[in-house]
Amino acid sequence: MEKNRNLWIDYLRSALTVLVVAHHSSLAYTTFAYFDTKAYINSTNPIVDNSRWTAMDIFENFNDIFFMSLMFFISGLFVYRGLMKKGRQTFLVDRIKRLGIPFILGVSLLIPIAYFPSFYLNNHSIDIAEFIKDFLQNQQWPVGPPWFIWILLLFNAIAVIISSKFYTSISEATSQLTKNPSRFFVVIFIFVSLAFIPISLWVGQYKWTGFGPFDFQVNRLLFYFIFFIFGTCVGSGEWENHFFTNNKFLNKTWQFWLILCLFSYLLVELFTYNVWDIVRAGKLHVNLAWAIFDLLFVVSCISSSFAFLSIFKQNIHKQYNLWTNLSANAFGIYLIHYIFITWLQFALLNVSLPVFIKFLIVFIVTLFASWTIINFARKLKIVNQII
């Protein structure tokens, strides 16, 4: 890691990577999971177990609301610094190397390996040639987790062509807004809502493009970009001095933000649990129901993001060797973890164990196997220069 990086931000980034691993570990065990035996690309997860647990739904839904948005925000924080240090052309070339090469490796080699168990469940065949043909033609080349990498590269490319004055102007405006936490929250809420709600109501909540390895969730592209570009803007100034007073985020303790985070998510869950009966009874129009859901989604997303920023800023005061090593290997873990996820979930399909134990096995083995492999791989100079 670069010496001028913020330790607590790096630890937060690595913690979110661990959360990604846990999130994918849970998807085989949600109550809403289904496996399409005709085309596994249409399944909720490459592997779906018959063992289900509602707690996996709650955990998965909580993560889905905020963690990728926060990842894009954190990714944007150091873009301006990189642009000023390296120059726009060199910065873009560096991003292409550090994001483009892993993306190509991921979608051309790692993701096909991760999806092979799904092919076997659909076809009961281990014919590699047949698998590749099916993967490319029938399944439309699933992208898997590397979708984040190519979208991040796209956002970086856009950031290169935006003027520096734009970043510093937004940073200055943000620093003024932080003096009034309530107004700051409302302004962020309005911009995020405009980026998320109209598109969600138009195309649907969970629609993906189907663009093969360049697939992405349609209603969230602008949503994620807002978080990324906002991170780039605030990163152009002394953002920590404006966001934190006495080490408190917007002068509120991490306990305050955690309570708001949990309360906001509780509202999402309660609304989701009750609203569809009301819609079916004709007492609420379906579009209005989705609009209210989206509003609650945005509030929960912002609250959770603020909570995680606050918790890590207030509680990370010194370096821990193990955590520092995890942070250094976090990107590599993200890149390769999906192989272990799907193969372990596949291996446990017919094993009689409680859902939580299956989840723990998949999560723990995946995390440490990915971590160990990447840690050793990065000892090679060529790997360390990219990952």
HUJOBEL-V658576 format. One line per field, one symbol per residue. phi: phi as a letter, one per 40 degrees, with the letter a starting at -180 (. if undefined). psi: psi as a letter, one per 20 degrees, with the letter a starting at -180 (. if undefined). burial: # if it has 9 or more other C-alpha atoms within 8 Angstrom, else .. A space follows every 10 residues. Layout:
BEGIN
phi = ???
psi = ???
burial = ???
END
This chain:
BEGIN
phi = .ccccccccc ccdccccccc ccdcccccbc cccabcccac ccccadbbcc cbaccccccc cccdcbcccc ccccccdbcc cccccbgccc dcccccccbc cdccccccbc cdccccdcdc ccbfbbcccc ccccdccccg fdcgdcdccc cccccccccc cccccccccc cccccccccb dcccccccdc cccccbcdcc ccbhcbcbcg cfcbcacdcb ccdccdcccc ccccccbccc cccbbfgbcf gbcccccccc dccccdcccc cccbcccccc cgcacccccc ccdcccdccc cccccccccc ccccbcbacb dcccccccbc cccdcbcccc dcccccccdb ccaddccddc cccccccccc ccccdccccc dccccbb
psi = qqhjqpghgh hgghhhghhg ghghhihijq hjqqpoihoi hiqhqhppqi prphhhgggg ggghhhhhgh ghghhhhjgg ghghghqggh gggghggigg ghgggghhgg ggghihhggg hhilqkoggh ggggghghik mqhbhihhgh ghgghhhghh ipqhhgghgh gghghhhiin hghggggggg ghghiggghg hgirhkpqhk lcikqrogii ghghhggghg ggghiiamhh hhhppkjpok kqrhhghggh ghgghhgggg ghhhhhhggh ijipqhhhgh ggghghgggg ggggghghgg ghghioirpp gghhhghhjg ghghhihhgh ghhghghjgj pnqqghgggg ggggggghgg ggghghhiip ghghhg.
burial = .......### ####.##### ########## #.#.##..## #.#######. .##..##### .##.###.## ########## ###..###.. ##..###### ###.###..# ##.####### .#........ ######..## ###.###.## .##.###.## .....###.# ##.##.##.. #.##....#. ###.###.## #.##..#... .######### ########## #######.#. .####..### #.##..##.# ##.##.###. ##..#..##. ...#....## #.######## ########## ####.#.... ..##.##.## ########## ######.... ....#..##. .##.###.## #..##.##.. ..##.##
END
